[in-house]
Amino acid sequence: MAKIKLKTNRSAAKRFIENGNGEFKRGKAGKRHILTKKSRKLKRELRTSTIVDSTNVKQVKRMLPNG
């Protein structure tokens, strides 16, 4: 008996990318609007990506069953 195919959450697929270690990479929040009052340094730091916290990895894996 074949297993039911699991659907990928498309919004999560656009936000998270799995790297070779099984960790998920994500973009940082806070760089969409109201940028004039934020410092140059903060805006520069917000450009870089970061790893999803270990407390949220389970939820991300559930949304992305196919990697």
N, C-alpha and C positions, 0 to 999 in steps of 0.2 A: 504494500500500500504506500503510495507516494505521499510525502508530506505536503501540506498546504504551503504555497509560496507566500512569504511575508513581504508586505509592501514597505518600501522605504519612505520615511517621512521626508518629503521633498524640501521643505523649508530647512530641516536639519542638515540635509545633504549639501545645501548651499552655504551653510555656516561652519561646518566642521569637516576637517580632513584628517584621516588616520595616517600617522607616520609609521615608519618601520618597526618601532618599538611597541606598537599597540596603543600608543597614546594618541589623543586627539588634539589637533591644533585649532585654535579659534582666534578671531579678531577681538580687539578690545573695544569696549563700549565708551561712548562719550566724545566721539569725534564727528558728529553729524551737524550740529548747529550750536549756536551761542559760543562761537570760537573766539570772539574778540576779547573776552575777559579771561580766557585761558592763556597761560604762559606759553612761550615758544618751546620751552623745554618739555612741558606736559604734552603739547600737540605732537612733538617729535617722538616721545615715548609711546603715545597712543597708536602710532603707525605700526609698531612692531606687533607680531603675533605672540601668543602665549599658549601654554598647555592647559587643557581642561583639568580642573581640580579633581582629585581622586573621589570626592564625595558625589560628583556629578557624572562620572564615567559610566555607571550602570544605566542611567537614563539615556545617555547618548548612544550607547551600544544597542539599547532597545529600539531607538528610533532609526538606527542604521544597521539592520540585520545582515546586510551584504557587504559590510566594510566601508 
